Amino acid sequence: MERWSVQQRVFVVEQFFRNNDSVVTVQLLFRQYFRVGRRGAVPDRNTVLRWVAAFRSTGSVMKKKPPGLPRSVRTPENVDRVRTAVVTSPRRSTRRHAVALGMSRRSLHRILHDDLKFHPYKIMIVQQLNERDFVQRREFCRIMDEKKK
């Protein structure tokens, strides 16, 4: 989520040019215009200067494209494919899901954990407790308590 909206960025750059390149004045006007309280967040000096520099070089106040290669495996289509595969057959292992979907185990794990917020767990099958078990547990505790003394 963007911390600063496009409207706020444009306002800051416009006020910077109108007020003789004064960052302090821009911050004061920002606080007044957007009704930010005393302890509310306003863009700091470096942020204002970065937006102005970006506007001068590109003509835009928006962020530049992130560096590095674009995502090739964690696309929305693959995230949907993984979600449907896991929901339809939840007992299948991640290894088999990865083979079936044609992606690496690590990519599948990243999609499951980071994008879908699925976390691994192991189902433990235990025997059902019945009425007699509670009596036996209490008796065992009493015996162990007597041995301790």
C-alpha positions in Angstrom: 0.0 0.0 0.0 1.2 3.5 -0.9 1.9 5.6 2.1 1.4 8.9 0.1 -1.3 9.3 -2.4 -0.8 10.9 -5.9 -2.7 13.9 -4.8 -0.4 14.5 -1.8 2.7 14.0 -4.0 1.5 16.5 -6.6 0.6 19.0 -3.9 4.1 18.8 -2.4 5.8 19.3 -5.7 3.6 22.2 -6.7 4.1 23.9 -3.4 7.8 23.4 -3.5 8.1 25.3 -6.8 5.6 28.0 -5.7 7.4 28.7 -2.4 11.0 29.2 -3.6 12.2 25.7 -3.0 11.4 25.7 0.8 10.9 22.3 2.2 9.8 23.7 5.6 7.1 25.8 4.0 5.9 22.8 2.0 5.6 20.8 5.2 3.6 23.5 6.9 1.3 23.9 3.9 0.9 20.1 3.7 -0.1 20.0 7.3 -2.7 22.7 6.8 -4.1 21.5 3.5 -4.5 17.9 4.5 -5.4 18.7 8.1 -2.7 16.7 9.7 -2.4 17.0 13.5 0.6 18.0 15.4 2.0 14.5 15.6 0.7 13.4 12.2 3.0 12.2 9.5 4.2 14.7 6.9 6.7 14.0 4.1 10.3 14.6 5.5 12.9 16.6 3.7 14.5 13.7 1.8 11.1 12.6 0.6 10.2 16.0 -0.7 13.5 16.4 -2.5 13.2 12.9 -3.9 9.8 13.7 -5.4 11.0 16.9 -6.8 14.0 15.3 -8.4 11.8 12.5 -9.8 9.5 15.1 -11.3 12.3 17.0 -12.8 13.9 14.0 -14.4 10.8 12.0 -15.5 7.9 14.5 -15.3 6.1 12.2 -12.8 5.9 12.0 -9.1 5.2 8.3 -9.0 7.7 5.6 -8.0 10.0 4.2 -10.7 9.6 0.6 -11.7 11.3 -1.7 -9.2 14.7 -2.9 -10.1 15.3 -6.5 -11.1 13.6 -9.0 -13.2 9.8 -9.1 -13.3 8.1 -11.9 -11.4 7.8 -14.9 -13.7 6.4 -17.6 -11.4 4.5 -15.7 -8.7 2.0 -14.2 -11.1 -1.7 -13.8 -10.2 -2.6 -16.7 -12.6 -0.1 -19.1 -10.9 -1.3 -18.0 -7.4 -4.9 -18.9 -8.5 -3.7 -22.2 -9.9 -1.9 -23.1 -6.7 -4.9 -22.1 -4.6 -7.3 -24.3 -6.6 -4.9 -27.2 -6.6 -4.4 -27.1 -2.8 -8.1 -26.6 -2.1 -9.1 -29.5 -4.3 -6.5 -31.9 -2.9 -5.2 -30.7 0.4 -3.6 -34.0 1.4 -1.2 -34.0 -1.6 2.3 -33.0 -0.6 4.0 -29.8 -1.8 6.4 -31.9 -3.9 3.6 -33.5 -5.8 1.8 -30.2 -6.2 5.0 -28.6 -7.6 5.4 -31.5 -10.1 1.7 -31.3 -11.1 1.8 -27.5 -11.6 5.2 -27.5 -13.3 7.0 -25.2 -10.9 9.8 -25.5 -8.4 9.1 -26.5 -4.8 10.6 -23.3 -3.6 8.3 -21.2 -5.8 5.3 -23.2 -4.7 6.3 -22.7 -1.1 6.7 -19.0 -1.6 3.2 -18.8 -3.2 1.6 -20.8 -0.4 3.3 -18.9 2.4 3.7 -15.3 1.2 0.8 -14.9 -1.2 -1.9 -17.3 0.1 -0.9 -17.1 3.8 -1.1 -20.9 4.1 1.2 -22.4 6.7 2.3 -26.0 7.0 0.9 -28.2 9.8 0.7 -31.8 10.5 -2.6 -33.5 11.5 -2.1 -35.5 14.6 -4.5 -38.5 14.9 -5.1 -39.3 18.5 -7.4 -41.6 20.3 -10.7 -40.3 21.6 -10.9 -39.8 25.3 -13.8 -41.5 27.1 -15.2 -41.2 30.7 -12.9 -43.9 32.1 -9.8 -42.1 31.0 -10.4 -39.1 33.3 -10.7 -41.4 36.3 -7.5 -43.3 35.3 -5.6 -40.0 34.9 -6.7 -38.7 38.3 -5.7 -42.0 39.9 -2.3 -42.0 38.2 -1.7 -38.4 39.4 -2.6 -39.4 43.0 -0.2 -42.4 42.9 2.6 -40.3 41.5 2.0 -37.6 44.1 2.2 -40.2 47.0 5.5 -41.6 45.5 7.0 -38.1 45.5 6.4 -37.6 49.2 
